[in-house]
Amino acid sequence: MDPRVSQHAKLIVTYATGVKKGDQVLIMASDYGLDLASEIYKEAAKLGGSPLIVMTPSEVTRAYYEVTPEEFLDIYPKHLYELTKVSDVVVSIRSDINTKTLGNVNPKKLTRRDKTVRPIQDERLSKRWCLTQAPTPGFAQDADMSLKEYEDFVYSAILIDWASQRTQMEKLKKALDQADKVRLIGEKTDLTMSVKGRNAIVGDATHNVPGGEVYTAPVDDSAEGEICFDLPGIRYGREIKGIRLKFSKGEVVDYSAETNQDALKSIIETDQGSKRIGELGIGTNRGIKRFTKNILFDEKIGDTIHLALGNAYKDCGGINKSAIHWDIIKTMKPGQILLDGKVLQKDGKFSWE
């Protein structure tokens, strides 16, 4: 086995989640995640944790939507909720062999199921949780890489000096915490929002591995203006290109997409909260240099911002609630991020760089 898998597991157990004696550790993965899950299991056990691995093949998930009558999508999986509830640490490993497994499933079915299982997601977010990536052929193909190239890409973004990275990200957190108005200016984009009273979070290798973002929750009714995303949004294996969103009093009042507009419509109309911005994130990971159609990496690219429609993180002081939390990325090169009228970043370069 690649020795980097063990290093990855140690990072998750020690730095990201801080497993300690007596912790109940839930490890969830799919097709290609068993090697990493097994290493996390062993590292957690060494520290006195009580680990459990739950594997869900991606084809089983697809088959669920294929055979389940629509009215049964509302049946709540109590057993999974109880398992999450009694866990102290929850690690989720993205490891599907095929990222397009759910590409032909009706988006309305997917969003309906999201609403049903939302309490499980909320419970997971109340734990010491971590989302990470195992290299798979499907994700490598999306990134236009061989599996070997993609493995190198993944580990070069994950196995870095996170203590040093955090020091740099603290500067950005301080600037956001002291600000009221954030303005994003770019191609076909002029969007303002308030972050007054909210708490920016340094996203190093904690909840997401890799890390490399500082994120906050905009004031719910503050977004005004328009934004166009040059990078596609990915949802359930479907690419939504050319997304344009117009906001008034914090809500999406108009939208369009060049492709898969039906999927965009379904996402925005999931519930009342899905019409609002739950997160503003600013990427800081200079080691991620290319778009790979994987939000876990792409939202960390150093010259990008991302907005998430839907649920806001309580750690940020956010109060918006939704069954979804969907990130969309925009390149800010060329572009500007202004805080209370002062330039924070211009053409991808921070004011202190």
URRAVEN-V834549 format. One record per backbone hydrogen bond with DSSP energy under -1.0 kcal/mol. NH is the residue of the N-H (numbers start at 1). CO is the residue of the C=O. E is the energy in kcal/mol with one decimal. If there is no record, write none. Layout:
BEGIN
NH/CO/E ; NH/CO/E
END
This chain:
BEGIN
5/2/-1.9 ; 7/3/-1.5 ; 8/4/-2.4 ; 9/5/-2.3 ; 10/6/-2.4 ; 11/7/-2.0 ; 12/8/-1.9 ; 13/9/-2.5 ; 14/10/-2.8 ; 15/11/-1.3 ; 16/11/-2.4 ; 17/12/-2.1 ; 19/13/-2.5 ; 22/48/-2.8 ; 23/20/-2.1 ; 25/50/-1.8 ; 26/89/-3.0 ; 27/52/-3.0 ; 28/91/-3.2 ; 29/54/-2.2 ; 32/95/-3.1 ; 33/30/-1.5 ; 37/33/-2.7 ; 38/34/-2.7 ; 39/35/-1.9 ; 40/36/-2.5 ; 41/37/-2.5 ; 42/38/-2.2 ; 43/39/-2.5 ; 44/40/-2.7 ; 45/41/-2.2 ; 46/42/-2.0 ; 48/45/-1.5 ; 49/44/-2.6 ; 50/23/-3.6 ; 52/25/-2.2 ; 54/27/-3.0 ; 56/29/-2.4 ; 61/57/-1.4 ; 62/58/-2.1 ; 63/59/-2.4 ; 64/60/-1.9 ; 65/61/-1.4 ; 66/62/-1.5 ; 67/63/-2.4 ; 68/64/-1.9 ; 72/69/-1.8 ; 73/70/-1.6 ; 75/72/-1.6 ; 78/76/-1.7 ; 81/77/-1.8 ; 82/78/-2.8 ; 83/79/-1.9 ; 84/80/-2.2 ; 85/81/-2.8 ; 86/82/-1.9 ; 87/84/-1.0 ; 88/24/-2.4 ; 89/24/-2.1 ; 90/128/-1.4 ; 91/26/-3.1 ; 92/130/-3.0 ; 93/28/-2.9 ; 94/132/-3.2 ; 101/98/-1.2 ; 103/100/-2.0 ; 105/102/-1.4 ; 109/106/-1.1 ; 110/106/-1.4 ; 111/107/-2.6 ; 112/108/-1.9 ; 113/109/-2.2 ; 114/110/-2.2 ; 115/111/-1.9 ; 116/112/-1.5 ; 117/113/-2.3 ; 120/117/-1.3 ; 121/117/-1.3 ; 122/118/-2.5 ; 123/119/-2.0 ; 124/120/-2.4 ; 125/121/-2.2 ; 127/124/-1.7 ; 128/88/-2.0 ; 129/127/-1.4 ; 130/90/-2.2 ; 131/207/-3.3 ; 132/92/-2.6 ; 134/94/-2.6 ; 140/136/-2.2 ; 141/137/-2.5 ; 142/138/-2.1 ; 143/139/-1.5 ; 144/141/-1.6 ; 145/140/-2.6 ; 150/146/-2.4 ; 151/147/-2.4 ; 152/148/-2.0 ; 153/149/-2.2 ; 154/150/-2.8 ; 155/151/-2.4 ; 156/152/-1.9 ; 157/153/-1.1 ; 158/154/-1.1 ; 159/155/-2.7 ; 160/158/-1.7 ; 162/160/-1.3 ; 165/161/-1.7 ; 166/162/-2.4 ; 167/163/-1.4 ; 168/164/-1.3 ; 169/165/-2.0 ; 170/166/-1.9 ; 173/169/-2.2 ; 174/170/-2.3 ; 175/171/-1.8 ; 176/172/-2.3 ; 177/173/-2.7 ; 178/174/-1.3 ; 179/176/-1.1 ; 182/193/-3.3 ; 183/338/-2.4 ; 184/191/-3.1 ; 185/336/-2.5 ; 186/189/-2.0 ; 189/186/-2.1 ; 190/226/-2.6 ; 191/184/-2.2 ; 192/224/-2.6 ; 193/182/-2.0 ; 195/180/-2.9 ; 198/195/-2.0 ; 199/316/-2.7 ; 201/215/-3.2 ; 203/213/-2.9 ; 204/202/-1.3 ; 206/204/-2.2 ; 209/131/-2.4 ; 212/203/-3.6 ; 213/203/-1.3 ; 214/282/-1.8 ; 215/201/-1.9 ; 216/280/-2.3 ; 219/194/-3.1 ; 222/219/-2.0 ; 224/192/-2.4 ; 225/247/-2.0 ; 226/190/-1.6 ; 227/245/-2.4 ; 229/243/-2.7 ; 233/240/-2.6 ; 235/238/-2.2 ; 238/235/-1.8 ; 240/233/-3.2 ; 244/256/-2.6 ; 245/227/-2.5 ; 246/254/-2.6 ; 247/225/-3.5 ; 248/251/-2.2 ; 250/223/-2.4 ; 251/248/-1.9 ; 252/275/-1.9 ; 253/246/-3.0 ; 254/246/-1.2 ; 256/244/-1.8 ; 258/241/-2.4 ; 259/241/-1.3 ; 264/260/-1.7 ; 265/261/-2.7 ; 266/262/-2.1 ; 267/263/-2.1 ; 268/264/-2.7 ; 269/265/-2.2 ; 270/267/-1.6 ; 275/272/-1.3 ; 276/273/-1.5 ; 278/308/-3.2 ; 279/308/-1.3 ; 280/216/-2.4 ; 281/306/-3.0 ; 282/214/-2.2 ; 283/304/-2.2 ; 284/212/-3.0 ; 285/212/-1.1 ; 285/300/-2.3 ; 286/284/-1.1 ; 288/285/-1.3 ; 297/294/-1.7 ; 298/294/-3.0 ; 299/295/-1.8 ; 300/297/-1.7 ; 301/298/-1.3 ; 304/301/-1.4 ; 305/330/-2.4 ; 306/281/-2.4 ; 307/328/-2.1 ; 308/279/-2.1 ; 309/326/-2.3 ; 310/276/-2.5 ; 311/324/-3.4 ; 312/320/-2.5 ; 316/313/-1.2 ; 317/314/-2.0 ; 318/313/-1.7 ; 326/309/-2.3 ; 328/307/-2.5 ; 330/305/-2.8 ; 332/303/-3.0 ; 336/185/-2.7 ; 337/345/-2.5 ; 338/183/-2.7 ; 339/342/-3.0 ; 340/181/-2.7 ; 342/339/-2.1 ; 344/337/-3.1 ; 345/337/-1.6 ; 346/349/-2.4 ; 347/335/-3.3 ; 349/346/-1.9 ; 351/344/-2.3 ; 353/350/-1.7
END
